[in-house]
Amino acid sequence: MTEIEDTAWAKKATAKRAALTQSIPPAFRIPADILPPETQLDISRFPAESKWFTAEELEITSTTAPALLERIANKAWSAEDVIKAFCKRAAAAHQLTNCLTEVFFDEAIETAKALDKHLAKTGKTIGPLHGLPISLKDNFNLIGKDSTVGFTSWVNDPQTYNSTLVELLRDAGAVFYVKTNVPTAMMIAETVNNVFGRTVNPLNRALTSGGSSGGESALIVFGGSPLGIGTDIGGSLRIPAACTGIFTLRPSLGRFPTLRARSGLAGQEAVASVNGPMGKTLDDIVLFSKTVVGLEPWMQDPKCLPIPWRSVEPKTKLKIGVIWNDGIVTPTPPVQRALRETVEKLKKAGHEVIDWDASTHKQAVSLIQRMFVADGGKSVRHILKPTDEPFRPEMSAYASASEMGVHDLWQLHLERTDFQKAYLDQWNFHGMDALLGPTTPYASVESGKFKHVGYTGTFNVLDYSAVSFPCGVIANKEVDQYGSDYRPMTETDKEIRDEYNEGLVHGMPVSLQLIARRLEEEKVLAMTKTVLEAL
């Protein structure tokens, strides 16, 4: 036994991982003779090619959330059959990518059976999400389940109450069956922690699935969930969605409930953490958004705004500003090409496109970095202390930070508000409908090498609504090369250029993000549909 393995925190982590493995039923464990070797990087086609799944299981787990609801309601499929299929596929996803933290299949199946009985007896569903499996990021509290958020001190600490969003979704008929992995404190752009280890990308297991909602993104792109719920404080929904080529919505604070979820930086409100949906299609995202707002969450969460879901007629011609770079990091070649091709198609469809001056994004990145460590890392250190768990190297900024005084924090808030006002003025001056830009500099990137969150974090500081979407471009090692005119803007830019591996990201989907102003969730979803039609 090594010195690390003998520590209290390592023993707790080892025991928790063993318990998680044991919680997967034998029937859902991949037979050894069909288990893909570790050298097989793309395991996304395993369900279809392994012959381990039945034709009905494959059909169920390949169906969109709206279509699942329709088929359950008309009794074409039972809620029990649906949840069993997703439990099996989620179990496979975990064995191949390490994406789960909690498994409670038996409880989920019992819930589904009760829903089926209700439908058979009354002829009515119990709510708009009747029978829909929904996966939850680890920080969403469920009674009796851990919410470790990647900390060993929170292992074997079952929660005594549900998150407000969990209550609303359950009452609407959703079926919960898994919780998904996150990085320590949910403050790393990749999903890795000392409890469960690293979650990898099903499309290429040498690449990251992103963070902090990277367990969700891995599970969804593998087909183990029709709809997942994550969070975003600096890009934690959009980064993992982009790394795996799925859809997500980063809403403004107040549209969806955030109450009673666990956090590694509890009480930090200089930049808001928000909850949002992740799915394979835009329709999945719209379904969640309309449904949750329709449940009137402002009656349960005092921070939710009483804004019913609004009908938006999308403009036929949009005015879109393009963020070619943020002045800090140049997008890698696949993302540069995706932007160029998308802009060309938007212009061809008749939309007005202008170049956006993103020179102020450096200030936004500075703001969010200072906000995250304003307490001098005390919040994280306090949670690590009971088991003497060390800071992970990715969180060195928290380990070395100095606490900011109240006066200085208030000055930071003033600087943030001034930045928000200046950005609003810039937007209004150009009469913009939306901004289009990279979600991240990468299609995805090798595990351990994600270095820049500026493209997402800026819009957390602004609290703007944003959709990350796959734009249809696929990374191609033959054409996606840095040009001879490339000049690094910063040391981080140079590092990303030096580490770019065109061969490893070959074949990966590329995502972009569309950004609207604050509280324009309906508008940004409608505009994303318009953009997709142009593509």
N, C-alpha and C positions, 0 to 999 in steps of 0.2 A: 504493500500500500504506500502511495506517495504521500508526501507531507500535506499536499493540498487535499487529497482524498480523505485524510484523517481529520480534517477540520469540521466543525459543527455545521457550517453552511453547506459544505460539499456533501456531507452525509444526508442532510435533509433533501438536497437536490436529487441525489441518487435514489433515495427512497420514493420521492414524488414521481420521478420518471418511471420507476418500476411499477408503481401503482397505476399510472396512466396506461402503460402497456398491458397490464393485467386486466384493466377495465374493458378492453376490446374483446368481445365474445369470440370464442374459438372459430365459430362459423364465419366470422368476418376477418380472419387472419389469412393473408395471402399464402397459398400453398408454396412450399419451398421450391417445387419444381418449375413454377412459373414466375417466381420473384425476379424482377429485373436485376441484373448485376449493377453494382455501384458505378461501373464505368459507363452505363447507359445514361446519358444525360437527359434526353427528352423522354419523359415517361408519361406525357399527357395523353398518348394514344393507348396506354395500357388497358383501360377499361374496355375499349372496343376490340382490341387485338388479342387480349388474353384468353378469351372464351370463358372467363370466370364469371362474367355477368350474363344474366339472361337477357333475351331481346327486350322484354318488358322493363327490366331494370335500367337498361341503356336508354330506352325511350323516355321513361319517367325522368331520369337524371339529365336528360338533354333537352327538357321542355322548359320554356320560360315560366317565370312566376305567374304572370297573368293567365297563361294557358293552363297551368297546374290548378289554379283556383277554379277555373271554369270546369275542368274535368272532374275535380272533386265534387263540386256543387251539383253537377248533373249525374253524378254517381258512375261515371265511366271508370274512374279509379277511386279506391277507398283511401282515406287519409292514412290508414294503417299501411297499405301497400306502398304509398308514396314515401312515408317516413322510413320504412324498412330499406327501400332502395337507396335513399340518401345516406342512411346510417352505414350501409355497406360501402358505398363509394367514399364517404368521409373517412372510414376506417382505412381504406386502401390509400387515400391521399396522405393520411398521417404516416403510415408505414413507409411511404416513399419520399415524403418531404418534411416530416416532423412539424406539422402545422397545428396540432391540437394541444390543449392544456387540460380540458375536462371532457369526459365522455359519459353520457347518461342515456344510453339508447333505450334501456328498459322503461324508464320513466316516459320517454318520448313516445314509445309505442303504446303505452297505456293511455296517454293523453289522446293520441290519434284514435284509438278504439272508442274512447268516450265521445269524441267528436262524431265518429261514424254512427254511434248509437243515437245521438241527438238528431242527426240528419235523418236517419231512418224513421225515428219516432215522430218528429215534428214536420219533416219535409223542408226544413229551413236550416240555413247555416247559422252559426252563433255570431258571426261577424264577418267583416270584409276580408279577413285573412284566414278563414276557416280551413284548417288542415295544412297550411303552408309551412314547410320547414324553414326556419330562419336560424342562421349561425350567428354567434355573438362573440365579439372581441373579448378578450379575457377580463377587461376592466368592468364589464357590465355585471352587476351583482345579481346572483340568483341564490335564493335561500338554500342553505346547506352545501353550497359549492364554494371552492376557493376562488378568490380573485387575486392571484399572486402578483400580477403586473410585473413578473420577472424577478421578484425579490424572494430570497429564501426565507426571510423572517415572516413572510405572509403565507408560507406553505402550511397546510393543516390549520387554516384559519377560516372555517366555513362562515359564509355571510348569513346574517340574521334578517336581512330585508332584501327586497328586489329593487333594482334601479327603476325609476319612474317609466322610462321607455319600455323596459321589459314588461311591466304591469300593463301598459297600454296595448302592447302587441299581443300579449297573452289573452287579454280580454277580447281582443279582436279575432282570436282564433288561431294565432300562430303556434307552432310546435317547436320548442327548443330541444336540441339534441347534442350540441357540442359548443365548447368555447375554444377560442383560437389564440395562437401564440403571439406574443408582443416582445419588443425589446425591453430591457430594464427601464422602468419608470415611463415607458412609452416615449423616450426622448432620444432615440437613435433612428437613423433613416434606413436601417436594416433590422431584421427581426432576429435578435440573438440576446440571450440572457444566461445567467448562471444556473437557472433552475432547469430549463428544458433544452437549452442549447440553441442551435441555429435552424431556422426554417429556410428551405431552399426553393428555387423556382421550378415548378413542374415542366416548364418548357425547355429548361436547361438547368440541371442541378448544380452546375458550376457557377451559376448566376444567382444574385439575390432576388427574393420576392418583394423586396422593399420593406419599409417600415413607416410608422409603427404597426399598421394594420396588415402586416405581411402574412400572418397566419390565415387571415381572411382571404387575401388575394390568391394565395396558393391553393386553398381549398376550393374557391369558386372557379378558378380557371381549370382545375382538374375535374370539375363537375360534381364536387361533393357538397355543394350548397347552391340553391337557386337564388338566394338573396342573403347577404350578410350585412352586419352592422359594424361600422368602425368609428374611429374618431380622428380629428384633424386639428392640430395646434400649430404645425409648421409645414404640413404637407402629408400628414400620416394617413389620409385616405388616398390622396392623389398620387403620391410616390409609388405605393405598392400597386395601385391600379395601373399605372403606367408601366411598371416593371413586368406586368403579366398581361397587358393588353385587354383589360376589362374597363367597365364604366364606373364612375362614381360622381357624387355631387358633394362638394364642400359648401354647406349652407352658411348663411350668416347666423350669428348668435341670436336665438329667440324663435327660430322657426321650428326646431325639433327639441324635445326635452333633453336636458343634460343632468338633471337632478339625481343624486344618490348613486352615481357611478364612482368607481375608485380611481384615484390619481396618484402619481408619484410626486406631483407638485400641487397638492391640494391647497386651495386658497389663492393661488396665483391667478390674477385677473387682469394683468397688464395686456396680455394677449389672450383671446378667448379660445378655449378648446370646445369644439362642436362635434356633434354626432351626425353620421350620414350613412346612406346605403351604398353597397357595392354589388354589382351584378354583371352578367354577360351582355345585357342589352340595355339600351336607353329606356325601353318600356318597363323593365324591372325597376329602374331608378324612379321613373315617374309614378309607378304604382305605389311604391313605398312613400314617396313624398306626399302625394295627394291623400293617401290613407291616413298617415300620421297626423297631418294638419287637420284632416277631417275629424279626428278623434278629440279635437279641442284640447291639446296638451297644456294650454295656458290655464286650464282649470286645476291642473295638478302641479305644474312647475311654475313658480313665481317669476322665473326669468324668460318664460315663453311669452311671445307677443300675441295678442288676440287678433291675428290676421288670418281669416279663412283663405282657403286655396282659391286663387284668382284665375279666371279664364283669360288667356293671352292669345291674341291673334298675331301670329308671327309676321313680321314685315317680309314682303317679298324681296326687298332689296335692303341689305344691311350695310352699315358703315362700321368697318372693323379696323382697329389698329393692330399692327403686327409687331411683336417683340422678337426681333431677330437675335438679340442677345441682351443680357442684363448688365453689361459693363463689367462683369466680374468673371464669368465663365462662358466660353464659347460652347454652344451645343455640339455634341459629337456628330460626325458626318451623317449618320442615319437620320438624326433629328433635324439637322440643317436641310437635308433633302426633303424630309416630310413637310417642313414649313414651306419650302419653295413650291413643291407640287400642290400643296393645299391652297396656297395663295393663288397660283395660276388657275386652279379650278374655280375658286371663288370669283375671281375676276371674269372668267369665261361665263359664269352663271349670272353676271350682272351686278355683283356686289361691289361696293366701293371699299378699297383697301388702301390704308396709308401706313407709313412707317411710324412706329411709336418711339418716342424718346424715353428710354428706361434708365437714364443716367441717375435718377434719384433712388433706384433700387438698392444701391450700396448703402444708403442711409437706412432703408427698411431692414436690411440684413443686420446692420449694426444694432438697430433697435431691438430686434427679436433676440439676438444673442445676449444682449444685456438684460432683457426681461427674464430670460430663462434662468439666469444665475444670480438674480438680484438678491436672493437670500443667502448667497455665499455657499450654495450647495447644501445648506442645512437640512432641507426636506429629505433629500436623497440619503444624506449621511445618517439621519435619524432612523430611516427604515433599514439601512444596512447594518446598523450597530448591534441589534440583538443577537445576530449570529456571526458578527465580525466578518461579514461578507465584504470583500474588497470592491472598490470602484472598478468597473470594466474599463479597459483602455479607451473605448469609444467615448467615455464620459469624463475624460481628463479635465475638461473645462469646469465641470462641477466640483471636482476634487480640489482644484486650485483656486476657485473663485473667492473673492472677498465680498462680504455682505455689504449691500448698499443701504445707507441710512434712509430714513423716511423722507427727509427733505429731497435727497437726491432721486429717490424713486418718484416723487411727485414731479420733479423736473423732467424725468423720463416720460411720464405720462403727458406732460405739456408738449414735449418734443414729438411724441407720437401723434397727438391731436393736430399739431401744426403740419406734420407730414400728410395726415389724412386730408386736411383742408387743401393743401397744395396739389395733391393728386386729384382731388375732386375738381378743382379749378382747371387743371390741365385737361381732364376728361370733358368737362363742359365746354371749354374753349373749342375743342375739335368736334363736339356734337356726336360723340361716339355711341354706338349701340353696344359694342363689346370689344374686348381685346382677345387676340389669339397669340399663343406663344407656346414654348416648350412646357411640358409638365416638369420634366427634369432634363438635365443635359444628356441623358442616356436613353437608349432603348431599354437595356438593363445593364448591369455591370457586374464584374466578378465579386463574389462575396468578400466583404471586408474593404471594398474600395469605393464605396459611395461617399462622395466628398462635398456635395454642394446642394443646399436646399433653398437657395435664393429665389428660384423661379416659383416655388410654392409659398415660401414664408412671407414674401412681400404682401400677398393677398390675405394672409392671416392678420398681419398688422393693420391692413385696411378693412378687414372683416367683409370682404366682397364674396359674392356667390360665384362658384366656379365648377365647371364640369370637366373632368379628364375623360378623354375618349380615344379609342384606337382609330387612327385616321386612314388605315388601309395600306400604309407603307410598311414594307418588310425590309429589315436591314440586309444589305447585300455586300459581302466583303469585296466583290469585284469593283463596285462603284462608290462605296462609302469610304472615301479616303480624305484626309485633310489636304486642302489645297496648298500650293506653293506660296500663296500670299498670307498664310496663317501666321499671326503674331500673337503670342500669349499676352492677355491683358493683366493677369495676376499670377502669382506663384501657384495658386490652386488651379488656375486654367492650364498652366504648364504641366502640372502633375497629372491632370486628367488626360491631357494630350499624350503624355508619355506612357500612360497606362492603358490607353485605348487599344483594344484587341478586336479587330474587325472580324477575325475568324471565329472568335468565341460568340459574338453577338449575331453572327450570320443567321438569318431566318427568324429573328425575333421581331414581334410587332412593335410599331412605334406609335406612341400616343402624344397628343397635344392637349392643351387645355383652353377652354373658352371661358372668359371671365366677364361677368356683368357687375353692376354696382351692388351695394349693400341691399339685402333683402329682396333681390330680384331673382329668386329661385325659379319661379314660373317662367320668367322671361329667358333665363339662361338655358333652361331645358328646351324651350321652344326654339331658341336660336340654334342650339346644338343640332336639333332635328333638321333645321334648314341647312346648316353646314354639311351635315351628313348627306343630305339630298344632293348638294352640289358636288360632293365627292363620288 
